C-alpha cells in the first residue's frame, strides 16, 4: 500500500506556480489577483479561506478577502459579485460555499463572470468541461486527476466508481474520469439509492468516495489492489483534540488501506490539492489562457 501525499504534491505544484509567476512578472506581466468572498463565520469555511490566502502567498499571487456577516442580503451579495466582475484588477474570485439559507446559491454562482469563475461552478464552465472544451475545471476533481497523474496511476480503460453525485465533486469527477484527456476510464456513478452499490465498488479498480458519510467505505467493498481516493471531510467530535473535533473521511482508513495499492489519507490527501487546483485556475485566469 502506498499513501498518496496530497500535501507534499500540492506544495511542489505551488512552488512551480511561484516560479512561473516570477517569470511572468520579470517579463513585465501582472501579478495574478484572487479575491474571496466569505459570508458568516462557519468554522470550515473560515479554515478553507485562510488556507486559500496562505496558498496565494506561496504562489506569489495578490489576494483580497471580502467579509460579510451571515445576515447579508442576497441583493448586497449580488452587488459585490457585480463589482468584482467589473474590476479589471481582479483576475478570478470565489464566493465561499455554503451560503446562509436565505441566499440562493445558484443565483450567486450564475451571477459570477464565467471568465473569472476559478471555482469552475458556473454553468458555462461546467458545460464546457462536460464536452471537453478549455475551461476552469472544478477544483476538487481537477486536484484528484492531478494526484492520479503525478503518482503515475493508470486510469485508461480501468473501472472507476464515483460515490456521490454532487455538482461540486461527484458529477464533474465522473465527467473528467470518462474523458480521454483526463481519465479515459469506464465510469459508474453510485449514490445512496444505488441498489448494487457494494457490488459496483468491489469490481472497481479506482474508487472515488465523495458521499459525505464518515467511514462509509469498508474493507468488504474494496477489492485487493484497488486505488481509493477519499474526498470526505466530515467534522466528528474528538475530545482528545484541542479543538474538540477531527476530520473524518468517507473511507474506514485502517481497515481499507491494507487492501489498496494507493490510498489518500484524511486530512492531507485531496484537501490540499483542491486549494492547489484553485491556484492553477487563478494562474490561468491571470494569463488569460482560457478566455482571451
TORTOR-923316 format. One record per residue (C-alpha): residue in one letter; residue number from 0; x negated, y, z negated. Coordinates in steps of 0.02 Angstrom, whole numbers, plus 50000, padded with zeros to 5 digits. Each point is the difference from the previous one (the first is absolute). Layout:
BEGIN
<pt residu="a" num="NUM" X="X" Y="Y" Z="Z"/>
...
END
This chain:
BEGIN
<pt residu="x" num="0" X="50000" Y="50000" Z="50000"/>
<pt residu="x" num="1" X="49935" Y="50172" Z="50048"/>
<pt residu="x" num="2" X="50066" Y="50158" Z="49918"/>
<pt residu="x" num="3" X="50041" Y="50141" Z="50121"/>
<pt residu="x" num="4" X="49929" Y="50157" Z="49920"/>
<pt residu="x" num="5" X="50109" Y="50144" Z="50058"/>
<pt residu="x" num="6" X="49914" Y="50123" Z="49885"/>
<pt residu="x" num="7" X="49827" Y="49970" Z="50074"/>
<pt residu="x" num="8" X="50067" Y="49995" Z="50179"/>
<pt residu="x" num="9" X="50093" Y="50165" Z="49974"/>
<pt residu="x" num="10" X="49844" Y="50081" Z="49926"/>
<pt residu="x" num="11" X="49898" Y="49947" Z="50152"/>
<pt residu="x" num="12" X="50131" Y="50069" Z="50121"/>
<pt residu="x" num="13" X="50014" Y="50165" Z="49906"/>
<pt residu="x" num="14" X="49810" Y="50018" Z="50010"/>
<pt residu="x" num="15" X="50012" Y="49971" Z="50189"/>
<pt residu="x" num="16" X="50137" Y="50132" Z="50013"/>
<pt residu="x" num="17" X="49895" Y="50124" Z="49899"/>
<pt residu="x" num="18" X="49857" Y="49979" Z="50125"/>
<pt residu="x" num="19" X="50120" Y="50031" Z="50145"/>
<pt residu="x" num="20" X="50067" Y="50157" Z="49916"/>
<pt residu="x" num="21" X="49822" Y="50064" Z="49974"/>
<pt residu="x" num="22" X="49963" Y="49973" Z="50185"/>
<pt residu="x" num="23" X="50164" Y="50085" Z="50051"/>
<pt residu="x" num="24" X="49963" Y="50153" Z="49895"/>
<pt residu="x" num="25" X="49818" Y="50007" Z="50056"/>
<pt residu="x" num="26" X="50066" Y="50008" Z="50178"/>
<pt residu="x" num="27" X="50110" Y="50149" Z="49955"/>
<pt residu="x" num="28" X="50160" Y="49904" Z="49964"/>
<pt residu="x" num="29" X="50125" Y="50031" Z="49859"/>
<pt residu="x" num="30" X="50006" Y="49909" Z="49834"/>
<pt residu="x" num="31" X="50153" Y="49885" Z="50001"/>
<pt residu="x" num="32" X="50134" Y="50059" Z="49878"/>
<pt residu="x" num="33" X="50127" Y="49886" Z="49915"/>
<pt residu="x" num="34" X="50145" Y="50069" Z="49896"/>
<pt residu="x" num="35" X="50104" Y="49897" Z="49878"/>
<pt residu="x" num="36" X="50170" Y="50045" Z="49929"/>
<pt residu="x" num="37" X="50040" Y="49924" Z="49830"/>
<pt residu="x" num="38" X="50173" Y="50011" Z="49923"/>
<pt residu="x" num="39" X="50025" Y="49965" Z="49815"/>
<pt residu="x" num="40" X="49884" Y="49906" Z="49883"/>
<pt residu="x" num="41" X="50018" Y="49816" Z="50045"/>
<pt residu="x" num="42" X="49849" Y="49911" Z="49927"/>
<pt residu="x" num="43" X="49963" Y="49895" Z="50154"/>
<pt residu="x" num="44" X="50018" Y="50148" Z="50117"/>
<pt residu="x" num="45" X="49887" Y="50107" Z="49890"/>
<pt residu="x" num="46" X="49864" Y="49866" Z="50009"/>
<pt residu="x" num="47" X="50018" Y="49976" Z="50188"/>
<pt residu="x" num="48" X="49989" Y="50185" Z="50037"/>
<pt residu="x" num="49" X="49851" Y="50023" Z="49883"/>
<pt residu="x" num="50" X="49910" Y="49858" Z="50091"/>
<pt residu="x" num="51" X="50041" Y="50079" Z="50168"/>
<pt residu="x" num="52" X="49923" Y="50165" Z="49944"/>
<pt residu="x" num="53" X="49843" Y="49907" Z="49942"/>
<pt residu="x" num="54" X="49992" Y="49907" Z="50166"/>
<pt residu="x" num="55" X="50009" Y="50166" Z="50095"/>
<pt residu="x" num="56" X="49849" Y="50061" Z="49900"/>
<pt residu="x" num="57" X="49905" Y="49839" Z="50041"/>
<pt residu="x" num="58" X="50039" Y="50020" Z="50186"/>
<pt residu="x" num="59" X="49955" Y="50185" Z="50007"/>
<pt residu="x" num="60" X="50180" Y="50056" Z="50033"/>
<pt residu="x" num="61" X="50089" Y="50151" Z="49930"/>
<pt residu="x" num="62" X="50153" Y="49954" Z="49897"/>
<pt residu="x" num="63" X="50147" Y="50099" Z="49936"/>
<pt residu="x" num="64" X="50124" Y="49938" Z="49869"/>
<pt residu="x" num="65" X="50173" Y="50079" Z="49996"/>
<pt residu="x" num="66" X="50103" Y="49958" Z="49846"/>
<pt residu="x" num="67" X="50186" Y="50013" Z="49966"/>
<pt residu="x" num="68" X="50102" Y="49953" Z="49847"/>
<pt residu="x" num="69" X="50123" Y="49856" Z="50017"/>
<pt residu="x" num="70" X="50147" Y="50121" Z="50012"/>
<pt residu="x" num="71" X="49938" Y="50079" Z="50163"/>
<pt residu="x" num="72" X="50141" Y="50013" Z="50127"/>
<pt residu="x" num="73" X="49998" Y="49910" Z="50165"/>
<pt residu="x" num="74" X="50007" Y="50169" Z="50089"/>
<pt residu="x" num="75" X="49844" Y="50061" Z="49908"/>
<pt residu="x" num="76" X="49906" Y="49842" Z="50045"/>
<pt residu="x" num="77" X="50052" Y="50015" Z="50182"/>
<pt residu="x" num="78" X="49936" Y="50180" Z="50000"/>
<pt residu="x" num="79" X="49833" Y="49938" Z="49934"/>
<pt residu="x" num="80" X="49990" Y="49869" Z="50139"/>
<pt residu="x" num="81" X="50042" Y="50135" Z="50128"/>
<pt residu="x" num="82" X="49859" Y="50111" Z="49935"/>
<pt residu="x" num="83" X="49874" Y="49858" Z="50008"/>
<pt residu="x" num="84" X="50057" Y="49955" Z="50176"/>
<pt residu="x" num="85" X="49965" Y="50179" Z="50054"/>
<pt residu="x" num="86" X="49833" Y="50019" Z="49910"/>
<pt residu="x" num="87" X="49862" Y="49976" Z="50130"/>
<pt residu="x" num="88" X="49873" Y="49982" Z="49860"/>
<pt residu="x" num="89" X="50082" Y="49839" Z="49938"/>
<pt residu="x" num="90" X="49957" Y="49850" Z="50110"/>
<pt residu="x" num="91" X="50109" Y="49873" Z="49910"/>
<pt residu="x" num="92" X="50111" Y="49988" Z="49847"/>
<pt residu="x" num="93" X="50098" Y="49877" Z="49896"/>
<pt residu="x" num="94" X="50153" Y="50014" Z="49890"/>
<pt residu="x" num="95" X="49969" Y="49874" Z="49861"/>
<pt residu="x" num="96" X="50140" Y="49871" Z="49982"/>
<pt residu="x" num="97" X="50110" Y="49957" Z="49910"/>
<pt residu="x" num="98" X="50097" Y="50163" Z="49988"/>
<pt residu="x" num="99" X="50137" Y="50039" Z="49872"/>
<pt residu="x" num="100" X="50168" Y="49923" Z="50041"/>
<pt residu="x" num="101" X="50084" Y="50165" Z="50047"/>
<pt residu="x" num="102" X="49880" Y="50020" Z="50148"/>
<pt residu="x" num="103" X="50025" Y="49904" Z="50163"/>
<pt residu="x" num="104" X="49828" Y="49923" Z="50030"/>
<pt residu="x" num="105" X="50036" Y="49960" Z="50182"/>
<pt residu="x" num="106" X="50051" Y="50180" Z="50034"/>
<pt residu="x" num="107" X="49833" Y="50060" Z="49927"/>
<pt residu="x" num="108" X="49900" Y="49871" Z="50100"/>
<pt residu="x" num="109" X="50087" Y="50049" Z="50163"/>
<pt residu="x" num="110" X="49968" Y="50185" Z="49966"/>
<pt residu="x" num="111" X="49811" Y="49972" Z="49999"/>
<pt residu="x" num="112" X="49913" Y="50040" Z="50165"/>
<pt residu="x" num="113" X="49952" Y="49826" Z="50065"/>
<pt residu="x" num="114" X="49832" Y="50073" Z="50056"/>
<pt residu="x" num="115" X="49960" Y="50035" Z="49816"/>
<pt residu="x" num="116" X="50084" Y="49843" Z="49930"/>
<pt residu="x" num="117" X="49841" Y="49914" Z="49937"/>
<pt residu="x" num="118" X="50106" Y="49879" Z="49895"/>
<pt residu="x" num="119" X="50069" Y="49930" Z="50164"/>
<pt residu="x" num="120" X="50182" Y="50001" Z="49940"/>
<pt residu="x" num="121" X="50081" Y="50115" Z="50130"/>
<pt residu="x" num="122" X="50111" Y="49905" Z="50124"/>
<pt residu="x" num="123" X="49890" Y="50060" Z="50145"/>
<pt residu="x" num="124" X="49845" Y="49920" Z="49922"/>
<pt residu="x" num="125" X="50097" Y="49845" Z="49948"/>
<pt residu="x" num="126" X="50069" Y="49980" Z="50177"/>
<pt residu="x" num="127" X="49833" Y="50029" Z="50085"/>
<pt residu="x" num="128" X="49918" Y="49875" Z="49883"/>
<pt residu="x" num="129" X="50134" Y="49871" Z="50038"/>
<pt residu="x" num="130" X="49961" Y="50004" Z="50187"/>
<pt residu="x" num="131" X="49811" Y="50016" Z="49980"/>
<pt residu="x" num="132" X="49977" Y="50184" Z="50044"/>
<pt residu="x" num="133" X="49871" Y="50111" Z="49912"/>
<pt residu="x" num="134" X="50073" Y="50072" Z="49840"/>
<pt residu="x" num="135" X="49973" Y="50023" Z="49814"/>
<pt residu="x" num="136" X="50021" Y="49823" Z="49934"/>
<pt residu="x" num="137" X="50080" Y="49977" Z="49829"/>
<pt residu="x" num="138" X="49857" Y="50001" Z="49874"/>
<pt residu="x" num="139" X="50026" Y="49836" Z="49905"/>
<pt residu="x" num="140" X="50021" Y="49889" Z="50154"/>
<pt residu="x" num="141" X="49851" Y="50086" Z="50084"/>
<pt residu="x" num="142" X="49897" Y="49970" Z="49843"/>
<pt residu="x" num="143" X="50044" Y="49815" Z="49999"/>
<pt residu="x" num="144" X="49956" Y="49977" Z="50184"/>
<pt residu="x" num="145" X="49835" Y="50091" Z="49968"/>
<pt residu="x" num="146" X="49960" Y="49883" Z="49855"/>
<pt residu="x" num="147" X="50034" Y="49846" Z="50107"/>
<pt residu="x" num="148" X="49887" Y="50069" Z="50137"/>
<pt residu="x" num="149" X="49859" Y="50051" Z="49882"/>
<pt residu="x" num="150" X="49997" Y="49828" Z="49920"/>
<pt residu="x" num="151" X="49999" Y="49914" Z="50169"/>
<pt residu="x" num="152" X="50162" Y="49906" Z="49963"/>
<pt residu="x" num="153" X="50069" Y="49919" Z="50157"/>
<pt residu="x" num="154" X="50180" Y="50054" Z="50032"/>
<pt residu="x" num="155" X="50025" Y="49965" Z="50186"/>
<pt residu="x" num="156" X="50124" Y="49858" Z="50024"/>
<pt residu="x" num="157" X="50016" Y="49971" Z="49812"/>
<pt residu="x" num="158" X="50166" Y="49982" Z="49910"/>
<pt residu="x" num="159" X="50029" Y="50154" Z="49893"/>
<pt residu="x" num="160" X="50142" Y="50018" Z="49875"/>
<pt residu="x" num="161" X="50045" Y="50175" Z="49940"/>
<pt residu="x" num="162" X="50100" Y="49999" Z="49838"/>
<pt residu="x" num="163" X="50109" Y="50155" Z="49995"/>
<pt residu="x" num="164" X="50086" Y="50110" Z="50128"/>
<pt residu="x" num="165" X="49977" Y="50177" Z="49936"/>
<pt residu="x" num="166" X="49976" Y="50144" Z="50122"/>
<pt residu="x" num="167" X="49836" Y="50046" Z="49914"/>
<pt residu="x" num="168" X="49913" Y="49829" Z="50001"/>
<pt residu="x" num="169" X="50098" Y="49846" Z="50055"/>
<pt residu="x" num="170" X="50069" Y="50055" Z="50169"/>
<pt residu="x" num="171" X="49847" Y="50097" Z="50063"/>
<pt residu="x" num="172" X="49886" Y="49861" Z="49936"/>
<pt residu="x" num="173" X="50092" Y="49870" Z="50102"/>
<pt residu="x" num="174" X="49995" Y="50111" Z="50154"/>
<pt residu="x" num="175" X="49812" Y="50027" Z="49984"/>
<pt residu="x" num="176" X="49960" Y="49816" Z="49971"/>
<pt residu="x" num="177" X="50095" Y="49947" Z="50156"/>
<pt residu="x" num="178" X="49912" Y="50127" Z="50113"/>
<pt residu="x" num="179" X="49852" Y="49941" Z="50102"/>
<pt residu="x" num="180" X="49884" Y="50143" Z="49952"/>
<pt residu="x" num="181" X="50028" Y="49977" Z="49813"/>
<pt residu="x" num="182" X="50051" Y="49826" Z="49940"/>
<pt residu="x" num="183" X="50051" Y="49900" Z="50155"/>
<pt residu="x" num="184" X="50084" Y="49881" Z="49877"/>
<pt residu="x" num="185" X="50162" Y="49901" Z="49999"/>
<pt residu="x" num="186" X="50102" Y="50095" Z="49871"/>
<pt residu="x" num="187" X="50146" Y="49954" Z="49889"/>
<pt residu="x" num="188" X="50084" Y="50127" Z="49886"/>
<pt residu="x" num="189" X="50077" Y="49928" Z="49840"/>
<pt residu="x" num="190" X="50102" Y="50089" Z="49867"/>
<pt residu="x" num="191" X="50109" Y="49967" Z="49848"/>
<pt residu="x" num="192" X="50137" Y="49920" Z="50106"/>
<pt residu="x" num="193" X="49887" Y="49887" Z="50105"/>
<pt residu="x" num="194" X="50065" Y="49822" Z="49980"/>
<pt residu="x" num="195" X="49834" Y="49916" Z="50044"/>
<pt residu="x" num="196" X="49882" Y="50124" Z="49917"/>
<pt residu="x" num="197" X="49891" Y="49872" Z="49908"/>
<pt residu="x" num="198" X="49985" Y="49888" Z="50152"/>
<pt residu="x" num="199" X="49950" Y="50147" Z="50110"/>
<pt residu="x" num="200" X="49867" Y="50052" Z="49874"/>
<pt residu="x" num="201" X="49930" Y="49824" Z="49986"/>
<pt residu="x" num="202" X="49975" Y="49995" Z="50188"/>
<pt residu="x" num="203" X="49914" Y="50171" Z="50008"/>
<pt residu="x" num="204" X="49815" Y="50029" Z="50036"/>
<pt residu="x" num="205" X="50020" Y="50179" Z="49936"/>
<pt residu="x" num="206" X="50125" Y="50061" Z="49869"/>
<pt residu="x" num="207" X="50026" Y="50187" Z="49976"/>
<pt residu="x" num="208" X="50103" Y="50022" Z="49842"/>
<pt residu="x" num="209" X="50093" Y="50166" Z="49989"/>
<pt residu="x" num="210" X="50160" Y="49948" Z="49913"/>
<pt residu="x" num="211" X="49980" Y="50103" Z="49840"/>
<pt residu="x" num="212" X="50025" Y="49855" Z="49877"/>
<pt residu="x" num="213" X="49857" Y="49963" Z="49880"/>
<pt residu="x" num="214" X="49926" Y="49823" Z="50014"/>
<pt residu="x" num="215" X="50127" Y="49954" Z="50136"/>
<pt residu="x" num="216" X="49876" Y="49899" Z="50105"/>
<pt residu="x" num="217" X="49951" Y="49842" Z="49906"/>
<pt residu="x" num="218" X="49877" Y="49861" Z="50040"/>
<pt residu="x" num="219" X="50135" Y="49884" Z="50070"/>
<pt residu="x" num="220" X="50036" Y="50131" Z="50136"/>
<pt residu="x" num="221" X="49822" Y="50008" Z="50067"/>
<pt residu="x" num="222" X="49907" Y="49872" Z="50105"/>
<pt residu="x" num="223" X="49816" Y="49961" Z="49976"/>
<pt residu="x" num="224" X="49887" Y="50125" Z="50088"/>
<pt residu="x" num="225" X="50132" Y="50134" Z="50025"/>
<pt residu="x" num="226" X="49959" Y="50185" Z="50000"/>
<pt residu="x" num="227" X="50108" Y="50095" Z="49873"/>
<pt residu="x" num="228" X="50019" Y="50189" Z="50002"/>
<pt residu="x" num="229" X="50090" Y="50069" Z="49846"/>
<pt residu="x" num="230" X="50082" Y="50170" Z="50025"/>
<pt residu="x" num="231" X="50096" Y="49998" Z="49835"/>
<pt residu="x" num="232" X="49965" Y="50134" Z="49869"/>
<pt residu="x" num="233" X="50132" Y="49983" Z="49864"/>
<pt residu="x" num="234" X="49966" Y="50079" Z="49831"/>
<pt residu="x" num="235" X="50029" Y="49869" Z="49864"/>
<pt residu="x" num="236" X="49987" Y="50033" Z="49812"/>
<pt residu="x" num="237" X="49832" Y="49951" Z="49924"/>
<pt residu="x" num="238" X="49967" Y="50048" Z="49819"/>
<pt residu="x" num="239" X="49815" Y="49958" Z="50017"/>
<pt residu="x" num="240" X="49977" Y="50146" Z="50121"/>
<pt residu="x" num="241" X="49974" Y="50178" Z="49943"/>
<pt residu="x" num="242" X="50138" Y="50065" Z="50115"/>
<pt residu="x" num="243" X="50118" Y="49859" Z="49949"/>
<pt residu="x" num="244" X="50017" Y="49918" Z="50171"/>
<pt residu="x" num="245" X="49905" Y="49908" Z="50136"/>
<pt residu="x" num="246" X="50024" Y="49988" Z="50187"/>
<pt residu="x" num="247" X="50067" Y="49831" Z="50052"/>
<pt residu="x" num="248" X="50002" Y="49932" Z="50177"/>
<pt residu="x" num="249" X="50131" Y="49897" Z="50091"/>
<pt residu="x" num="250" X="49882" Y="49850" Z="49993"/>
<pt residu="x" num="251" X="49968" Y="49891" Z="49846"/>
<pt residu="x" num="252" X="49815" Y="50027" Z="50025"/>
<pt residu="x" num="253" X="49923" Y="49875" Z="49878"/>
<pt residu="x" num="254" X="50094" Y="49850" Z="50071"/>
<pt residu="x" num="255" X="50003" Y="50054" Z="50184"/>
<pt residu="x" num="256" X="49818" Y="50058" Z="50020"/>
<pt residu="x" num="257" X="49919" Y="49826" Z="49988"/>
<pt residu="x" num="258" X="50099" Y="49944" Z="50154"/>
<pt residu="x" num="259" X="49953" Y="50150" Z="50108"/>
<pt residu="x" num="260" X="49858" Y="50031" Z="50122"/>
<pt residu="x" num="261" X="50023" Y="50187" Z="49969"/>
<pt residu="x" num="262" X="50108" Y="50097" Z="49877"/>
<pt residu="x" num="263" X="50020" Y="50182" Z="49946"/>
<pt residu="x" num="264" X="50002" Y="50046" Z="49815"/>
<pt residu="x" num="265" X="50119" Y="50123" Z="49917"/>
<pt residu="x" num="266" X="49939" Y="50131" Z="49968"/>
<pt residu="x" num="267" X="49850" Y="50026" Z="50115"/>
<pt residu="x" num="268" X="50066" Y="49914" Z="50156"/>
<pt residu="x" num="269" X="50128" Y="50083" Z="50114"/>
<pt residu="x" num="270" X="50024" Y="50159" Z="49895"/>
<pt residu="x" num="271" X="49833" Y="50085" Z="50039"/>
<pt residu="x" num="272" X="50020" Y="49956" Z="50184"/>
<pt residu="x" num="273" X="50168" Y="50090" Z="50008"/>
<pt residu="x" num="274" X="49918" Y="50163" Z="49947"/>
<pt residu="x" num="275" X="49852" Y="49965" Z="50115"/>
<pt residu="x" num="276" X="50120" Y="49979" Z="50149"/>
<pt residu="x" num="277" X="50081" Y="50167" Z="49957"/>
<pt residu="x" num="278" X="49825" Y="50075" Z="50013"/>
<pt residu="x" num="279" X="49974" Y="49918" Z="50171"/>
<pt residu="x" num="280" X="50165" Y="50073" Z="50060"/>
<pt residu="x" num="281" X="49952" Y="50172" Z="49932"/>
<pt residu="x" num="282" X="49834" Y="49993" Z="50094"/>
<pt residu="x" num="283" X="50095" Y="49956" Z="50159"/>
<pt residu="x" num="284" X="50120" Y="50145" Z="49967"/>
<pt residu="x" num="285" X="49854" Y="50120" Z="49973"/>
<pt residu="x" num="286" X="49922" Y="49946" Z="50164"/>
<pt residu="x" num="287" X="50169" Y="50009" Z="50090"/>
<pt residu="x" num="288" X="49957" Y="49826" Z="50064"/>
<pt residu="x" num="289" X="50176" Y="49931" Z="50016"/>
<pt residu="x" num="290" X="50111" Y="50149" Z="50038"/>
<pt residu="x" num="291" X="49897" Y="50123" Z="50102"/>
END
